Amino acid sequence: MRFVIQVVDNASVDVEGKTIGRIDKGFLVFAGIGTGDNKAVADKMISKLSQLRIFKDENGKINLSVKDVGGQILMISQFTLYADCRKGNRPNFINAAPPDEASGLFDYIVGRLREEIEVVETGEFGAHMIVSLVNNGPFTIILDSADLKI
């Protein structure tokens, strides 16, 4: 599982010209779900995401989590995070989970996050989305479950 986490002042997602998700200060998270990912992997990623201390405290040090600052999360499913570009010029997505599996796990992640974070918005799984954001920093982190002890 891969999360690309961006600290934002605000972010939104549109589908077919309609805004379906919008947040203020918090995280815009692009989530890629790979083959073999499961709820145990998701739980570890959710825990790490919600506890990342990457917001500034009163002394200007990055020391606060999204929960600490009352931040919001916009989750966007993005299978292209599993693009394999090693051969040729057209990426393959063989390592991305099949859509039915990925959709169920994405919904699980969102549900669990909503237990911890007051505002969690999403895009539409499998839809063509227009994502807008005001990146703060910029501050972007890539969190890969392959790098975590699970």
Buried (B, 14 or more C-beta within 10 A) or exposed (E): BBBBBBBBEBBBBBBEEEEBBBBBBBBBBBBBBBEEBBEEBBBBBBEBBBEBEBBBEEEEEEEBBBBEBEBBBBBBBBBEBBBEEEEEEEEEBEBBBEBEBBBBBBEBBBEBBBEBBEBBBBBBBEEEBEBEBBEBEEBEBEBBBEEEEE
